[in-house]
Amino acid sequence: MGDLNGPQLKIKKIAILLFVIGIAAALFPFPSGAVSNDFLSDAGFLEYKEKKRAPDFHLKDSEDNPTRLDAYRGKIVLLYFWTTW
């Protein structure tokens, strides 16, 4: 094994543990009724109590063309915000 110091040895032990857990999960999966295939409804994402329309706003896309949120009505829109702090 060579002389591994503390952090390297700890990382190696964690990697081996995760590997063993992965093998065990592959060999012994959950029973078919234990996990639902409808993850979104189980998480409550498909249950709307009240639908509200998002306010329209104007932005420029990645190619510097103007776009509006209203142009995507009826479609799923992912808004990704980031910062450079």
Phi and psi restraints in degrees (value plus and minus 20) as a CYANA .aco file:
   2 GLY   PHI      58.8    98.8
   2 GLY   PSI    -198.7  -158.7
   3 ASP   PHI    -117.5   -77.5
   3 ASP   PSI      78.9   118.9
   4 LEU   PHI    -113.3   -73.3
   4 LEU   PSI     116.9   156.9
   5 ASN   PHI    -103.4   -63.4
   5 ASN   PSI     158.3   198.3
   6 GLY   PHI     -72.4   -32.4
   6 GLY   PSI     -75.9   -35.9
   7 PRO   PHI     -83.9   -43.9
   7 PRO   PSI     -58.2   -18.2
   8 GLN   PHI     -86.3   -46.3
   8 GLN   PSI     -59.9   -19.9
   9 LEU   PHI     -86.0   -46.0
   9 LEU   PSI     -60.8   -20.8
  10 LYS   PHI     -84.3   -44.3
  10 LYS   PSI     -61.8   -21.8
  11 ILE   PHI     -83.6   -43.6
  11 ILE   PSI     -61.7   -21.7
  12 LYS   PHI     -84.2   -44.2
  12 LYS   PSI     -62.1   -22.1
  13 LYS   PHI     -83.6   -43.6
  13 LYS   PSI     -60.4   -20.4
  14 ILE   PHI     -85.9   -45.9
  14 ILE   PSI     -60.9   -20.9
  15 ALA   PHI     -82.7   -42.7
  15 ALA   PSI     -62.0   -22.0
  16 ILE   PHI     -85.5   -45.5
  16 ILE   PSI     -61.9   -21.9
  17 LEU   PHI     -81.6   -41.6
  17 LEU   PSI     -65.0   -25.0
  18 LEU   PHI     -84.2   -44.2
  18 LEU   PSI     -56.7   -16.7
  19 PHE   PHI     -83.5   -43.5
  19 PHE   PSI     -65.1   -25.1
  20 VAL   PHI     -84.5   -44.5
  20 VAL   PSI     -61.1   -21.1
  21 ILE   PHI     -83.4   -43.4
  21 ILE   PSI     -60.2   -20.2
  22 GLY   PHI     -83.3   -43.3
  22 GLY   PSI     -62.4   -22.4
  23 ILE   PHI     -84.5   -44.5
  23 ILE   PSI     -63.2   -23.2
  24 ALA   PHI     -83.3   -43.3
  24 ALA   PSI     -59.7   -19.7
  25 ALA   PHI     -86.6   -46.6
  25 ALA   PSI     -53.9   -13.9
  26 ALA   PHI     -92.4   -52.4
  26 ALA   PSI     -56.0   -16.0
  27 LEU   PHI    -100.7   -60.7
  27 LEU   PSI     -51.3   -11.3
  28 PHE   PHI    -147.1  -107.1
  28 PHE   PSI      53.3    93.3
  29 PRO   PHI     -90.3   -50.3
  29 PRO   PSI     145.1   185.1
  30 PHE   PHI     -83.4   -43.4
  30 PHE   PSI     129.9   169.9
  31 PRO   PHI     -80.4   -40.4
  31 PRO   PSI     134.3   174.3
  32 SER   PHI     -80.0   -40.0
  32 SER   PSI     -49.8    -9.8
  33 GLY   PHI    -107.1   -67.1
  33 GLY   PSI     -25.8    14.2
  34 ALA   PHI     -96.6   -56.6
  34 ALA   PSI     -51.8   -11.8
  35 VAL   PHI    -145.1  -105.1
  35 VAL   PSI     109.4   149.4
  36 SER   PHI    -100.5   -60.5
  36 SER   PSI     129.5   169.5
  37 ASN   PHI    -105.9   -65.9
  37 ASN   PSI     -28.5    11.5
  38 ASP   PHI    -122.8   -82.8
  38 ASP   PSI      55.0    95.0
  39 PHE   PHI     -84.5   -44.5
  39 PHE   PSI     -57.9   -17.9
  40 LEU   PHI     -85.3   -45.3
  40 LEU   PSI     -63.4   -23.4
  41 SER   PHI     -92.7   -52.7
  41 SER   PSI     -53.9   -13.9
  42 ASP   PHI     -82.9   -42.9
  42 ASP   PSI     -54.8   -14.8
  43 ALA   PHI    -101.9   -61.9
  43 ALA   PSI     -26.9    13.1
  44 GLY   PHI      66.8   106.8
  44 GLY   PSI      -9.4    30.6
  45 PHE   PHI     -95.6   -55.6
  45 PHE   PSI     -42.7    -2.7
  46 LEU   PHI    -115.3   -75.3
  46 LEU   PSI     -18.8    21.2
  47 GLU   PHI    -124.8   -84.8
  47 GLU   PSI      87.9   127.9
  48 TYR   PHI    -123.7   -83.7
  48 TYR   PSI     107.4   147.4
  49 LYS   PHI    -102.5   -62.5
  49 LYS   PSI     -60.5   -20.5
  50 GLU   PHI    -171.0  -131.0
  50 GLU   PSI     105.3   145.3
  51 LYS   PHI    -106.8   -66.8
  51 LYS   PSI     110.6   150.6
  52 LYS   PHI    -142.6  -102.6
  52 LYS   PSI     118.3   158.3
  53 ARG   PHI    -100.5   -60.5
  53 ARG   PSI     112.7   152.7
  54 ALA   PHI     -89.5   -49.5
  54 ALA   PSI     123.8   163.8
  55 PRO   PHI     -86.3   -46.3
  55 PRO   PSI     121.1   161.1
  56 ASP   PHI     -93.9   -53.9
  56 ASP   PSI     121.7   161.7
  57 PHE   PHI    -165.4  -125.4
  57 PHE   PSI     142.1   182.1
  58 HIS   PHI    -134.5   -94.5
  58 HIS   PSI     113.0   153.0
  59 LEU   PHI    -161.8  -121.8
  59 LEU   PSI     149.5   189.5
  60 LYS   PHI    -122.6   -82.6
  60 LYS   PSI     118.8   158.8
  61 ASP   PHI    -100.9   -60.9
  61 ASP   PSI    -192.5  -152.5
  62 SER   PHI     -87.3   -47.3
  62 SER   PSI     -36.8     3.2
  63 GLU   PHI    -123.6   -83.6
  63 GLU   PSI      -3.7    36.3
  64 ASP   PHI      48.0    88.0
  64 ASP   PSI       4.1    44.1
  65 ASN   PHI    -114.6   -74.6
  65 ASN   PSI     118.9   158.9
  66 PRO   PHI     -89.9   -49.9
  66 PRO   PSI     121.0   161.0
  67 THR   PHI    -162.2  -122.2
  67 THR   PSI     137.2   177.2
  68 ARG   PHI    -143.8  -103.8
  68 ARG   PSI     127.9   167.9
  69 LEU   PHI     -84.0   -44.0
  69 LEU   PSI     -54.7   -14.7
  70 ASP   PHI     -81.5   -41.5
  70 ASP   PSI     -43.1    -3.1
  71 ALA   PHI     -88.5   -48.5
  71 ALA   PSI     -36.9     3.1
  72 TYR   PHI    -126.3   -86.3
  72 TYR   PSI       1.3    41.3
  73 ARG   PHI     -79.2   -39.2
  73 ARG   PSI     114.3   154.3
  74 GLY   PHI      66.9   106.9
  74 GLY   PSI     -23.6    16.4
  75 LYS   PHI    -132.7   -92.7
  75 LYS   PSI     140.7   180.7
  76 ILE   PHI    -102.2   -62.2
  76 ILE   PSI     110.3   150.3
  77 VAL   PHI    -142.8  -102.8
  77 VAL   PSI     108.8   148.8
  78 LEU   PHI    -125.1   -85.1
  78 LEU   PSI     100.5   140.5
  79 LEU   PHI    -120.9   -80.9
  79 LEU   PSI     103.5   143.5
  80 TYR   PHI    -134.2   -94.2
  80 TYR   PSI      95.6   135.6
  81 PHE   PHI    -128.8   -88.8
  81 PHE   PSI     121.8   161.8
  82 TRP   PHI    -163.7  -123.7
  82 TRP   PSI     149.1   189.1
  83 THR   PHI    -160.4  -120.4
  83 THR   PSI     141.6   181.6
  84 THR   PHI    -135.3   -95.3
  84 THR   PSI      11.1    51.1
